[in-house]
Amino acid sequence: QLQASGGGLVQAGGSLRLSCAASSTLSAYDMGWYRQAPGKQRELVATISPGGITNYADSVKGRFTISRDNAKNTVYLQMNSLKPEDTAVYYCRPVGIVVWGQGTLVTVSS
């Protein structure tokens, strides 16, 4: 079971830190943060390997940072310089395993 948290309302240029806690170990999996904006398809935002190698969508590169704490079975997404177009429900899950947990809503006002 995966549960994302940390979303909220923030002004453009602001920051938020999302957390994704799992009920079981995540240490063996590539983990990803995904988001779905209103009226749009869900998209991959960032991934992190078990060893900490990261990849980002071009739209968030340089602004978002994904990290993980395997001891806590938790994945994080630090989001800086937020833009209105970042408004979406954010989810996390292991890459390649299509099981969606509870997302967290991020709303960025202009």
C-alpha positions as CSV (number, residue, x, y, z in Angstrom):
1,Q,0.0,0.0,0.0
2,L,1.3,3.4,-1.0
3,Q,0.2,6.7,0.4
4,A,1.4,10.1,-0.8
5,S,1.2,13.1,1.4
6,G,2.5,16.7,1.6
7,G,0.4,18.4,-1.0
8,G,-1.4,21.6,-0.6
9,L,-1.9,25.1,-2.0
10,V,1.1,27.2,-2.7
11,Q,1.9,30.3,-4.7
12,A,3.9,30.2,-7.8
13,G,7.6,30.2,-7.0
14,G,7.0,28.3,-3.7
15,S,8.1,24.9,-2.6
16,L,6.5,21.7,-1.3
17,R,7.9,18.4,-0.2
18,L,5.9,15.3,-0.9
19,S,6.3,12.0,0.8
20,C,5.3,8.5,-0.2
21,A,5.2,5.9,2.5
22,A,4.8,2.2,1.8
23,S,3.6,-0.6,4.0
24,S,6.3,-2.9,2.7
25,T,9.9,-2.6,1.6
26,L,10.6,-0.6,-1.5
27,S,14.4,-1.0,-1.4
28,A,14.6,-3.3,-4.4
29,Y,12.5,-1.2,-6.7
30,D,12.9,1.7,-9.1
31,M,10.4,4.2,-7.7
32,G,8.6,6.9,-9.6
33,W,6.5,10.0,-8.9
34,Y,3.7,10.5,-11.3
35,R,1.1,13.3,-11.7
36,Q,-2.2,13.8,-13.3
37,A,-3.4,17.3,-14.1
38,P,-7.1,18.0,-14.6
39,G,-8.2,16.8,-18.0
40,K,-4.8,15.3,-18.8
41,Q,-3.2,11.9,-18.8
42,R,-1.1,10.8,-16.0
43,E,2.6,11.4,-16.6
44,L,5.9,10.3,-15.1
45,V,7.7,13.1,-13.3
46,A,10.8,11.5,-11.8
47,T,12.3,8.1,-11.0
48,I,15.0,6.9,-8.6
49,S,16.8,3.5,-8.7
50,P,17.6,1.5,-5.6
51,G,21.1,2.9,-5.7
52,G,19.9,6.5,-6.1
53,I,20.2,7.2,-9.8
54,T,17.6,9.7,-10.7
55,N,15.8,10.8,-13.9
56,Y,13.4,13.7,-14.5
57,A,10.9,14.8,-17.0
58,D,12.1,17.8,-18.9
59,S,9.3,19.9,-17.5
60,V,10.6,19.5,-13.9
61,K,14.3,19.1,-14.4
62,G,16.3,21.5,-12.2
63,R,13.3,22.3,-10.0
64,F,12.3,18.9,-8.6
65,T,14.4,16.4,-6.6
66,I,13.5,12.8,-5.9
67,S,15.1,11.0,-3.1
68,R,14.5,7.9,-1.0
69,D,15.0,6.5,2.5
70,N,15.0,2.7,2.2
71,A,15.1,2.3,5.9
72,K,11.8,4.2,6.2
73,N,10.2,2.7,3.1
74,T,9.7,6.3,1.9
75,V,10.2,8.2,-1.3
76,Y,10.3,12.0,-1.4
77,L,9.8,14.7,-4.0
78,Q,11.2,18.1,-3.2
79,M,9.5,20.6,-5.5
80,N,10.9,24.1,-5.9
81,S,10.1,27.0,-8.1
82,L,6.6,25.7,-8.5
83,K,4.5,26.8,-11.5
84,P,0.7,26.8,-12.0
85,E,1.2,24.1,-14.6
86,D,2.5,21.8,-11.8
87,T,-1.0,21.7,-10.4
88,A,-2.0,18.0,-10.3
89,V,-2.6,15.0,-8.1
90,Y,0.8,13.4,-7.4
91,Y,1.2,9.6,-6.9
92,C,4.1,7.3,-6.4
93,R,4.6,3.7,-7.2
94,P,7.3,1.2,-8.2
95,V,8.2,1.6,-11.9
96,G,6.7,-1.2,-13.9
97,I,4.2,-2.2,-11.3
98,V,0.9,-0.5,-12.0
99,V,-0.7,-0.3,-8.6
100,W,-2.0,3.2,-7.7
101,G,-2.2,4.3,-4.1
102,Q,-3.7,7.4,-2.7
103,G,-2.4,10.6,-4.3
104,T,-1.9,14.0,-2.9
105,L,-3.2,17.2,-4.5
106,V,-0.8,20.0,-5.3
107,T,-2.3,23.3,-6.4
108,V,-0.1,26.2,-7.5
109,S,-1.7,29.6,-7.7
110,S,-0.5,32.3,-10.1
